[in-house]
Amino acid sequence: MRQLLAESLVLAALGGILGILVAQSLLKVVIATGPASLVRSQTISTGFAALLFTAAVVLFAAALSGVAPAWRGVLSAEIGNSLRAAGRTLQRARIALGPRWCWRR
């Protein structure tokens, strides 16, 4: 479970970093090619609030995409173990009772 969470956190962090880099690059392109009538275009930037929002979204996405498969894996392992254990118990009971097992209730 930890491995799935770690993998999703690393992938989400890389995606967040890549998204910030692309946003900064596109912002420079928009400022350079924007019309002169664009008010205060030189003061537009990606600030601390944008970075904080990106970090929050990255953590939420990592948790959401990492917990779901991990939880599914844990549940399927628990169900499989329970079914195997029940099957062995039933088989031992049938062997111990012999052919009479179906008549006892």
N, C-alpha and C positions, 0 to 999 in steps of 0.2 A: 504494500500500500504506500509506503514511503517513497518507493522508487517512482511510482506513477505520479505522485504529487510533485516530486522533485523534477521529473521530466517536464510536466506541464508548466511548472514555475519557470524553468529555464527557457522553454519555448515561448511562453508569454512574455518574459522579460526581453528576449531577443526581438520579438514582434513589436513590443513597445518602444524599444530603442530605435528600431528601424523606422517605425512610424514617426517618431520625433525628428529623426534626421530628414526624412522625406518632407515633413511639414516645414522645417526650417528652410530647406532648399526651395520648395515651391513658394514659400513666402518671399524669398529673395527674388525669385522670378516674377512674381506678381508685382512687387514694388518696382522692379526695374522696368517692366513692360507696361505698367499701369498708366492710365491717363494722368495728365498733369492736374486735372481738376479733382482728383481723388484727395479728399481732405486728410491732412496729417498722415500721409502714407509713409513717411520716413520714421514715424514713431511706432509703427506696428511691429510687434515682436512676440515671440513665445516666452512668456514669463514664468514665474514660479508657480502661479495658479494652474497654468496649462500642464506643467510637469507633474504637479501634485495630482491633478485629475487623471492624467495618463497613468501614473503609478497606481492609483486606486482602481482604475479599470483593468489594468494588467493583473493586479492581485485578485480581483473578483473573477476575471476570466480564467486565471490559473486554478483557483479553487474550484470553480464550477466544472471546468474540463478535466480536472484531476481527481476530484472526489467521486464523480459519477462512475467512471470505469473501475476505480479502486473499490468502491462500495459494492458494485456488481460482482467483482471478483471475489470479495470476501464472502458475500452471501452465497454465491454458487459453490464455494469451497465448503462452507458450513452445511449447506443442503446436501452436497455430495457425501460428506463425512457422515452425516446423520443417516442418510439412506443406506450407506455401506454398513454402518453399525447395526441398524435395524435388520438388515438382510442377514447378517451373520448370526444375530440373536435368534431370529426365526428359524434359520437353518439348523442351529444347535438344538432348538426345541423339537423340531421335527425328527432329528436323528435320535434324540433321547427318548421320545415317545414311540418311535417306530411307526408302524402302520396305524396305530390307534389315534394319532394326533388329530385326525379329522373328526373323530367321534366325540372328543372332549370339548366341552364348552364351559 
